[in-house]
Amino acid sequence: MILDIARLLLFPALMAFAAASDLFTMTISNRVSLALAAGFLVLAPLGGMGLQAMLLHLGAGATVLTVAFACFAMGWMGGGDAKVAAAVALWFGFDHLLEFLVYASLFGGALTLLLLQFRQWPLPYPLTGQAWLLRLHDKQSGIPYGIALAIGALMVYPETEWIKTVDLSHFAMR
């Protein structure tokens, strides 16, 4: 039951934290990516994932890390976003990676268009005291892509074995 609770809560909670952190501070702490990686490394063997499957998941994470850091080096994405994307790939492996990347791209594009439009209008005076909103409104600031990564990941997560193997009968009201 503890394993099921961890599968139900750990990944979604860390993704929600990453999104909120990126929204309010325009940064994602390395601790989030490290916690995602550590969570995978603990829960995968406890959940019965074999060595070959774990290696494939590690390969997916390494692949995304390589591509994401190339994007970071070109200024297309933040370093925290790159690390979170790789940590998500670690959890999803190649089985759900494409689905995650498509969702994250679609939500990222929508978020970018929304913020570009938002930045065209003056910020209402009552909101100018909010430092996070001023950062978000600043045309020189980037896009908090961690939000799109989190939404994409949370769209895919229920379809993974992490959730499909949870025994929900533990949680049924009796």
C-alpha positions as CSV (number, residue, x, y, z in Angstrom):
1,M,0.0,0.0,0.0
2,I,2.8,2.4,0.8
3,L,4.3,1.7,-2.7
4,D,0.9,2.5,-4.2
5,I,0.7,5.8,-2.3
6,A,4.2,6.7,-3.4
7,R,3.3,5.9,-7.1
8,L,0.1,8.0,-6.8
9,L,1.6,11.0,-5.1
10,L,5.4,11.4,-5.6
11,F,5.6,12.1,-9.3
12,P,2.5,14.3,-9.6
13,A,3.5,16.3,-6.5
14,L,7.0,17.0,-7.8
15,M,5.6,18.0,-11.2
16,A,3.2,20.4,-9.6
17,F,6.0,21.8,-7.5
18,A,8.2,22.3,-10.6
19,A,5.4,24.1,-12.4
20,A,4.6,26.4,-9.5
21,S,8.2,27.1,-8.9
22,D,8.8,28.0,-12.5
23,L,5.6,30.2,-12.6
24,F,6.5,32.1,-9.4
25,T,10.4,32.3,-9.6
26,M,11.2,31.4,-13.3
27,T,13.5,28.7,-11.9
28,I,13.3,25.1,-11.1
29,S,15.5,23.9,-8.3
30,N,18.0,21.0,-9.0
31,R,16.4,19.3,-6.0
32,V,13.2,18.7,-8.0
33,S,15.1,16.9,-10.7
34,L,17.2,15.0,-8.2
35,A,14.0,14.0,-6.2
36,L,12.4,12.8,-9.5
37,A,15.5,10.7,-10.3
38,A,15.9,9.4,-6.8
39,G,12.1,8.5,-6.7
40,F,12.5,6.5,-9.9
41,L,15.6,4.7,-8.7
42,V,13.8,3.7,-5.5
43,L,10.3,2.9,-6.8
44,A,11.4,1.1,-10.0
45,P,13.0,-1.9,-8.3
46,L,10.5,-1.9,-5.5
47,G,7.7,-2.0,-8.1
48,G,9.3,-5.0,-9.8
49,M,10.9,-3.2,-12.8
50,G,13.6,-5.4,-14.2
51,L,17.1,-4.4,-15.0
52,Q,16.6,-4.3,-18.7
53,A,13.6,-2.0,-18.4
54,M,15.4,0.2,-15.9
55,L,18.3,0.5,-18.4
56,L,15.9,1.5,-21.1
57,H,14.4,4.2,-18.8
58,L,17.8,5.4,-18.1
59,G,18.5,5.5,-21.8
60,A,15.4,7.6,-22.4
61,G,16.5,10.0,-19.6
62,A,20.0,10.3,-21.0
63,T,18.7,10.9,-24.5
64,V,16.4,13.7,-23.4
65,L,19.1,15.2,-21.2
66,T,21.5,15.3,-24.2
67,V,18.9,16.9,-26.6
68,A,17.6,19.3,-23.9
69,F,21.1,20.5,-23.0
70,A,21.8,21.2,-26.6
71,C,18.6,23.3,-26.6
72,F,19.8,25.0,-23.4
73,A,23.2,25.7,-25.0
74,M,21.4,27.4,-27.9
75,G,19.3,29.5,-25.5
76,W,16.0,27.8,-26.5
77,M,15.3,26.3,-23.0
78,G,16.2,26.9,-19.4
79,G,18.6,24.5,-17.6
80,G,16.0,23.6,-15.0
81,D,13.5,22.8,-17.8
82,A,16.1,20.6,-19.4
83,K,16.8,18.6,-16.2
84,V,13.1,18.2,-15.4
85,A,12.4,17.0,-19.0
86,A,15.2,14.4,-18.6
87,A,13.8,13.3,-15.2
88,V,10.3,12.9,-16.7
89,A,11.8,10.8,-19.5
90,L,13.5,8.6,-16.9
91,W,10.1,7.9,-15.4
92,F,8.3,7.3,-18.8
93,G,11.0,5.5,-20.7
94,F,10.7,5.2,-24.4
95,D,7.2,3.8,-24.1
96,H,5.5,7.1,-23.3
97,L,8.3,9.5,-24.2
98,L,6.9,10.6,-27.6
99,E,3.4,11.2,-26.1
100,F,4.9,13.3,-23.3
101,L,7.0,15.4,-25.7
102,V,4.0,16.0,-28.0
103,Y,1.9,17.2,-25.1
104,A,4.7,19.3,-23.6
105,S,5.3,20.9,-27.0
106,L,1.6,21.7,-27.6
107,F,1.1,23.1,-24.1
108,G,4.4,24.9,-24.4
109,G,3.4,26.5,-27.7
110,A,0.0,27.6,-26.2
111,L,1.7,28.9,-23.1
112,T,4.2,30.9,-25.2
113,L,1.5,32.4,-27.4
114,L,-0.6,33.3,-24.2
115,L,2.4,35.0,-22.5
116,L,3.4,36.9,-25.7
117,Q,-0.2,38.2,-25.8
118,F,-0.2,38.9,-22.1
119,R,3.0,40.9,-22.4
120,Q,1.5,43.1,-25.1
121,W,-0.9,44.7,-22.7
122,P,0.0,46.9,-19.7
123,L,-0.3,45.2,-16.3
124,P,-3.2,46.5,-14.3
125,Y,-2.0,48.8,-11.5
126,P,-3.3,46.6,-8.6
127,L,-1.2,43.7,-9.8
128,T,2.1,45.6,-10.1
129,G,3.1,44.8,-6.6
130,Q,3.4,41.1,-7.4
131,A,7.1,40.5,-8.2
132,W,6.4,37.1,-9.8
133,L,3.8,38.7,-12.1
134,L,6.1,41.5,-13.0
135,R,8.7,38.9,-14.0
136,L,6.1,36.9,-16.0
137,H,5.0,40.1,-17.7
138,D,8.5,41.3,-18.6
139,K,9.2,41.0,-22.3
140,Q,12.9,40.3,-21.7
141,S,12.0,37.3,-19.5
142,G,11.8,33.8,-20.8
143,I,8.9,31.4,-20.8
144,P,8.3,29.3,-17.7
145,Y,8.3,26.1,-19.8
146,G,8.3,23.9,-16.6
147,I,4.5,24.6,-16.6
148,A,4.1,22.9,-20.0
149,L,6.4,20.1,-19.0
150,A,4.4,19.4,-15.9
151,I,1.0,19.5,-17.7
152,G,2.4,17.2,-20.4
153,A,3.8,14.8,-17.8
154,L,0.6,14.8,-15.8
155,M,-1.5,14.1,-18.9
156,V,0.6,11.0,-19.7
157,Y,1.3,9.7,-16.2
158,P,-2.1,8.0,-15.7
159,E,-1.5,5.9,-18.8
160,T,1.8,4.5,-17.5
161,E,2.5,1.3,-15.6
162,W,3.2,3.4,-12.6
163,I,-0.5,4.1,-12.2
164,K,-2.0,1.1,-14.0
165,T,-0.4,-1.3,-11.4
166,V,-1.7,0.6,-8.4
167,D,-4.2,-1.6,-6.4
168,L,-7.0,0.9,-5.9
169,S,-8.9,-1.6,-3.7
170,H,-6.8,-0.4,-0.8
171,F,-8.4,3.0,-1.1
172,A,-12.0,1.9,-1.5
173,M,-14.4,3.1,1.1
174,R,-15.8,0.2,3.0
